[in-house]
Structure formats: C-alpha cells, structure tokens
Amino acid sequence: MSVVIRRYEIEETDSTQILAKKIINQNIYIDHVVSILAHKQRCGYGRKKQLFFSEGGMYFSIIIPKKHTKIPTWQYVYLVPIAIEKTLLSIGDFDISYKWPNDIMHESRKISGIIIECFLSCIIVGIGINIKPVPDFEYPTACIEEIVTGDIDKSDMVNIITSFILNTNLSWAEIRVKWLLKSFKLGDVVQIDRTTGTFIGIDIDTGSILLQVDSKIIDFKVGNMIV
C-alpha cells in the first residue's frame, strides 16, 4: 500500500515543528505523512529548545505516523543524516560528516541540523539546511551556495529526503556502519556533557555513543558532543 504524503510549502511561519505539532493536536491527516516546507522561520528551535538562526536556509518538518515507520524511533537520529547527505550529493560535491547527535557537517563546518521529536502516534523529523551563508555560532558554518551555483529546488530536496526516510530498506547494522564511516571526530578525544574521553563508536544493541575514559567505556543515549 502506497503512503499518502500531504505536502505544504509556505512562505513564513514561527516554526515548522510548532506547525507540525498543531496538525497532530488537531488530528488532521492522522494516517498520512505530512511534509511542511517554510522559506523563513521566526522562531526555529533545535534540541533542548535552543533557538537557531533562521535566515538564509530551508526549514522543513516531516510528520511520520508510527504505522509508516520502518525502524525504531531512536534509529532516525542516524538514518536522517544519511538521507541529507544523499540529497546534498545529488546537487553538488560536498564533503559530509555526521556530528552526533544532530549536526551534518561540510568540511568540518555545520551545514545542516536535525531534531527528532517522538509522540504517541507519530514522530516529527525537523531539518534545517543552510542555503546561503549564515553567521558562525558554536562553531563554523557552511552553506550550499559555496558548492552549487544557480537556484536550489527546495521542494525537490524535501521530496528526496522524505522518500529516502520512508522507503529505506537499510538494516540497523547497515545504518550504523554508514554513519560511523562518516562520523565526525571518531577516534578523537571529545567531551559529552561533562565527560571527556575518546569517541570509539556506537553500541550495536542500543545505539548509544561510546566514550573510552581511561580503562572504562561509558555509553551515552543523549547528550551534547563538544569538540
């Protein structure tokens, strides 16, 4: 059975994530996948409700009812960056790596960020991609216009990413390997929250990030990686 996708493209909104939540709360299209693309956000946010710069990019959210998910919710934090990389490589020669838990890097500079929020009946995948140059924030940023000249078809990019996420046949083992091959700072000393250690991989069973601290291996399901 094919999945019905409702697509919306709007000029401006507070946040595509907030709009997606309103759709969920009103039980609109409860059985359908919904994608919402905004050309401008006034109050975009990421993990821990941190506001982020919302000029010069594309911002969209995908509502996926759990009946249409093919993998456990926690695996999307690893699958979505792979989908974004595939889409970026379809339009230009990008040098992509994945920074846990929610950043996509080009040449070690942030070009995209994701947020995944889970609800009883669905998940919402929020994605922001820098089209034009944006100010550096916690670390340097990159944008599509560095690599690609001419107009960017945002709607087409949303469709490619959505299709990849919905139709993936990748197993968790395959997702894990693909993510690790492009992992930012794998093998280096990093800090997660207040713990400093060597980033050695992803737990095969739980998806937790693994740090080696002296002779101990510590796992993190959530946190913020500082490099």
C-alpha positions, 0 to 999 in steps of 0.5 A, spaced: 500 500 500 502 506 497 503 512 503 499 518 502 504 524 503 500 531 504 505 536 502 505 544 504 510 549 502 509 556 505 512 562 505 513 564 513 511 561 519 514 561 527 516 554 526 515 548 522 515 543 528 510 548 532 506 547 525 507 540 525 505 539 532 498 543 531 496 538 525 497 532 530 493 536 536 488 537 531 488 530 528 488 532 521 491 527 516 492 522 522 494 516 517 498 520 512 505 523 512 505 530 512 511 534 509 511 542 511 516 546 507 517 554 510 522 559 506 523 563 513 522 561 520 521 566 526 522 562 531 526 555 529 528 551 535 533 545 535 534 540 541 533 542 548 529 548 545 535 552 543 533 557 538 537 557 531 538 562 526 533 562 521 535 566 515 538 564 509 536 556 509 530 551 508 526 549 514 522 543 513 518 538 518 516 531 516 510 528 520 511 520 520 505 516 523 508 510 527 504 505 522 509 508 516 515 507 520 520 502 518 525 502 524 525 504 531 524 511 533 531 512 536 534 509 529 532 516 525 537 520 529 542 516 524 538 514 518 536 522 517 543 524 516 544 519 511 538 521 507 541 529 507 547 527 505 544 523 499 540 529 497 546 534 498 550 529 493 545 529 488 546 537 487 553 538 488 560 535 491 560 536 498 564 533 503 559 530 509 560 528 516 555 526 521 556 530 528 552 526 533 547 527 535 544 532 530 549 536 526 551 534 518 557 537 517 561 540 510 568 540 511 568 540 518 563 546 518 555 545 520 551 545 514 545 542 516 541 540 523 536 535 525 531 534 531 527 528 532 521 529 536 517 522 538 509 522 540 504 517 541 502 516 534 507 519 530 514 522 530 516 529 527 523 529 523 525 537 523 531 539 518 534 545 517 539 546 511 543 552 510 542 555 503 546 561 503 551 563 508 549 564 515 553 567 521 558 562 525 555 560 532 558 554 536 562 553 531 563 554 523 558 554 518 557 552 511 552 553 506 550 550 499 551 556 495 559 555 496 558 548 492 552 549 487 551 555 483 544 557 480 537 556 484 536 550 489 529 546 488 527 546 495 521 542 494 525 537 490 530 536 496 524 535 501 521 530 496 528 526 496 529 526 503 522 524 505 522 518 500 529 516 502 526 516 510 520 512 508 522 507 503 529 505 506 530 498 506 537 499 510 538 494 516 540 497 523 547 494 522 547 497 515 545 504 518 550 504 523 556 502 519 554 508 514 554 513 519 560 511 523 564 511 516 562 518 516 562 520 523 565 526 525 571 526 530 571 518 531 577 516 534 578 523 537 578 525 544 571 529 545 567 531 551 559 529 552 556 533 557 561 533 562 565 527 560 571 527 556 574 521 553 575 518 546 569 517 541 570 509 539 563 508 536 556 506 537 553 500 541 550 495 536 544 493 541 542 500 543 545 505 539 548 509 544 555 513 543 561 510 546 566 514 550 573 510 552 575 514 559 581 511 561 580 503 562 572 504 562 567 505 556 561 509 558 555 509 553 551 515 552 543 515 549 543 523 549 547 528 550 551 534 547 558 532 543 563 538 544 569 538 540 
